[in-house]
Amino acid sequence: MADMDWASSDPDEPGHRPVDLQTDQPHPARVYDYLLGGKDNFAADRAAAEAGLRANPNSRIPPRENRAFLGRAVRYLAGEAGISQFLDIGTGIPTSPNVHEVAQAVEPRARIVYVDNDPIVLTQARALLTTGPQGRTAYIDADLRDIDAILGSPDLQRTLDLSQPVGLLLVAVMHFIPDEDDPWALAARLLAALPSGSYLALSHLTGDFDPAAWAGVVAVYQRSGVTMQVRPKPDVERFFAGLDLIDPGVVSLPRWRPDPSDVGSPPGDAAVSVYGGVARKP
Ligand SMILES: C[S@@+](CC[C@H](N)C(=O)[O-])C[C@H]1O[C@@H](n2cnc3c(N)ncnc32)[C@H](O)[C@@H]1O
């Protein structure tokens, strides 16, 4: 992407406004995009990602495995679990296939509300709104820590029926919420607003399998202004407190219900360094 500091939110939307992309600082959504091989990133994002790769040469593996987990989890929810409404917080830059494409391939009536706080995701939100004719999607520009803004959003209320089960997706986002913002309480507040039969799908970076490499990556991102925190397994399991974990529980991502069609041996736990799980609200 050519360097530019300002872009516009969707120009077809009434009230669209210029958006400050803050291209001089790395942003998680753009660093992730670079690691996935995307083009929606700037020099500061690439520099942070390359420094992360020097600290841990495996750094491209977690995003790839995470995207695959997201796909499997959404297919599971839309299929076996019968979920047709999704709240995807920390959506990221649109990346094919997006959640609505995966869900609507299984359940054409699936409705998805996307939430992210990164201005570049806002400028590309149009790609998230390309729903199939029987479904519906919406995008909310909000911070995960502002639960009232998310749940009170007219876009959410128009799109989801909160009296019916919802699949809450917190995929590769909670490691950007530091302990002092109590990410567990945030997840619990979101789940409290959803009825019995709803699900949480969550993934989270961990230093459990390669502490030295991840200490290096965290230090690199902290120095460049990105708050990131890897967490041990018990801290990741805490997000699922009070829920019924479905098999196989909280595991290294490639171990979570691998597709029978996957060929080759999966990367090892240290290379992946992301836990994931899916659980049902009783
Ligand atoms: C690593 S990406 C994950 C994208 C997608 N969920 C996936 O798994 O492929 C993390 C996303 O979370 C967003 N994010 C980070 N902190 C956030 C916050 N406090 N509120 C909302 N979104 C946030 C970032 O902007 C980024 O788009």
The ligand as an SDF file (V2000), in Angstrom:
LIG
                    3D

 27 29  0  0  0  0  0  0  0  0999 V2000
   -4.2430  -10.3690   15.1160 C   0  0  0  0  0  0  0  0  0  0  0  0
   -5.6490   -9.5340   14.4890 S   0  0  0  0  0  0  0  0  0  0  0  0
   -6.8410  -10.8590   14.4500 C   0  0  0  0  0  0  0  0  0  0  0  0
   -7.8420  -10.7250   13.3380 C   0  0  0  0  0  0  0  0  0  0  0  0
   -8.8610  -11.8430   13.2510 C   0  0  0  0  0  0  0  0  0  0  0  0
   -9.6650  -11.9440   14.4650 N   0  0  0  0  0  0  0  0  0  0  0  0
   -8.1920  -13.1610   12.9930 C   0  0  0  0  0  0  0  0  0  0  0  0
   -8.1270  -13.9650   13.9260 O   0  0  0  0  0  0  0  0  0  0  0  0
   -7.7030  -13.3900   11.8780 O   0  0  0  0  0  0  0  0  0  0  0  0
   -6.1840   -8.6030   15.9080 C   0  0  0  0  0  0  0  0  0  0  0  0
   -7.2410   -7.5540   15.6160 C   0  0  0  0  0  0  0  0  0  0  0  0
   -7.7370   -7.0730   16.8590 O   0  0  0  0  0  0  0  0  0  0  0  0
   -7.9100   -5.6810   16.7580 C   0  0  0  0  0  0  0  0  0  0  0  0
   -7.8510   -5.0980   18.1010 N   0  0  0  0  0  0  0  0  0  0  0  0
   -6.7940   -5.0220   18.9400 C   0  0  0  0  0  0  0  0  0  0  0  0
   -7.1340   -4.4010   20.0820 N   0  0  0  0  0  0  0  0  0  0  0  0
   -8.4550   -4.0930   19.9610 C   0  0  0  0  0  0  0  0  0  0  0  0
   -9.3890   -3.4260   20.8040 C   0  0  0  0  0  0  0  0  0  0  0  0
   -9.0200   -2.9680   22.0110 N   0  0  0  0  0  0  0  0  0  0  0  0
  -10.6530   -3.2700   20.3640 N   0  0  0  0  0  0  0  0  0  0  0  0
  -11.0290   -3.7230   19.1440 C   0  0  0  0  0  0  0  0  0  0  0  0
  -10.1910   -4.3640   18.2970 N   0  0  0  0  0  0  0  0  0  0  0  0
   -8.9170   -4.5360   18.7000 C   0  0  0  0  0  0  0  0  0  0  0  0
   -6.7750   -5.2100   15.8740 C   0  0  0  0  0  0  0  0  0  0  0  0
   -7.0380   -3.9470   15.2940 O   0  0  0  0  0  0  0  0  0  0  0  0
   -6.7000   -6.3400   14.8690 C   0  0  0  0  0  0  0  0  0  0  0  0
   -7.4980   -6.0690   13.7550 O   0  0  0  0  0  0  0  0  0  0  0  0
  1  2  1  0
  2  3  1  0
  2 10  1  0
  3  4  1  0
  4  5  1  0
  5  6  1  0
  5  7  1  0
  7  8  2  0
  7  9  1  0
 10 11  1  0
 11 12  1  0
 11 26  1  0
 12 13  1  0
 13 14  1  0
 13 24  1  0
 14 15  1  0
 14 23  1  0
 15 16  2  0
 16 17  1  0
 17 18  1  0
 17 23  2  0
 18 19  1  0
 18 20  2  0
 20 21  1  0
 21 22  2  0
 22 23  1  0
 24 25  1  0
 24 26  1  0
 26 27  1  0
M  CHG  2   2   1   9  -1
M  END
$$$$
